[in-house]
Amino acid sequence: MITALPRVAIAVADYDAAVATFRDVFGMPVVDFSGETVPGLGAHVGMCMPPRGSNIELMAPGNPELPLSQAIQRTLDRRGEGFYALMLEAPVPNDEAVELAARGLDVLPLMAGAGGRDVHPRSTSGVLVRVYPNDSVVDPGGLVSSAPGLSGILRSVIATSDLDAAVRAYGTGFGLGTAPAVDDAARGLRTVICTPPKGGVIELAEVTDPTRPEAAAVAATLEARGPGLHALVLGADDPAAAIATLRERGVAVQNDGTGDLNVFGARITVGAFPS
């Protein structure tokens, strides 16, 4: 069974710049694993590990001779910087892969040197999903966040043009708990929340009223890239103040009226903590 959503990965071209941005601008503690991951996997990996929710993983090519570096580079060449993969955990990924395939998900062959199993985006509403062993990244302890005091990922928003198919993938396929669909007129979206046992939740979002700013942004994602990860929602005690601080520090704002941030090609929203 799936036990957690530990992190979402962002593919970046300039690893050092990405680490500096999330550490110095977003105030997140970032643990750099590149000393281990470049020789072993071929990729730079940095883990943003603020409190609550799921982590943000920064990934960049490191050794073009190794498969993971090649895969990240292909993504950068094809789509540019932005969301790369959503990570889940299970006790034994290879055993889980058999179960996922039996439930209709398109599980890929084991990549050389990989520590987990990949599920092809064509069966997961455009999202590359990787299943790793439980506790695949351990919090080293002693990590300290700074202003503006952001959390980890509370919600990963997936844009879909077929909500029912997305629910089958994440509810039936991955076995995540799913809430009833909600028609949110204010947002112009029909949504379903999927809840892993640990980590942030997944929100599947289908457009119902493209005149609403948030729905228009989801529609733009679908038109530009097709279904897939649309946004990460982080929490703050005072979201307006946190966004103002980030803007003052030079973080770009999406030019679509939503007020969302654009960080290395990834859309990030700052909201209030759930009550």
Sequence and secondary structure as in RCSB ss.txt:
>XXXX:A:sequence
MITALPRVAIAVADYDAAVATFRDVFGMPVVDFSGETVPGLGAHVGMCMPPRGSNIELMAPGNPELPLSQAIQRT
LDRRGEGFYALMLEAPVPNDEAVELAARGLDVLPLMAGAGGRDVHPRSTSGVLVRVYPNDSVVDPGGLVSSAPGL
SGILRSVIATSDLDAAVRAYGTGFGLGTAPAVDDAARGLRTVICTPPKGGVIELAEVTDPTRPEAAAVAATLEAR
GPGLHALVLGADDPAAAIATLRERGVAVQNDGTGDLNVFGARITVGAFPS
>XXXX:A:secstr
   EEEEEEEE S HHHHHHIIIIIS   EEE HHHHHHHHSEEEEEE  SSSBEEEEEEE  TTSHHHHHHHHH
HHHH SEEEEEEEEESSHHHHHHHHHHTT  B    TT SSEEE GGGTTT  EEEEETTSS   S     TT  
 SEEEEEEE S HHHHHIIIIIIT  EE   EEETTTTEEEEEEE SSB EEEEEEES TTSHHHHHHHHHHHHH
 SEEEEEEEE SSHHHHHHHHHHTT EE TTSS  EEETTEEEEEE    
